């Protein structure tokens, strides 16, 4: 699986997205990340492993703790990929707006015909 596929696969799960949202505030331990969820530590650890394999988080070593931190590069790459498509759709919508405006102008009653 390439990096972009791994990123989107990891982001497909709402729990993993919530974990990333928490890590925006700064690094956190597994226990801190598990706190808001009604799931076991092994379940949270599985989510963290998916995020780590996708390169979205890294884990450090701090004595007994293994704090998790957000890694921005994969998210930036996903954003760059999405941005290309946003530009295409934006252009399509602008052309559609112009067409609808022209059609509306053609249908508008001419005030000089009255």
Secondary structure, DSSP 4 states (H G I P E B T S, - for coil): --HHHHHHHHHTSHHHHHHHHHHTT--B-HHHHHTTSSS-HHHHHHHHHHHHHTTSEEE--BTTB--EEE--HHHHHHHHHHHHHHHHHHHHHHHHHHHHHHHHHHHSPPGGG-
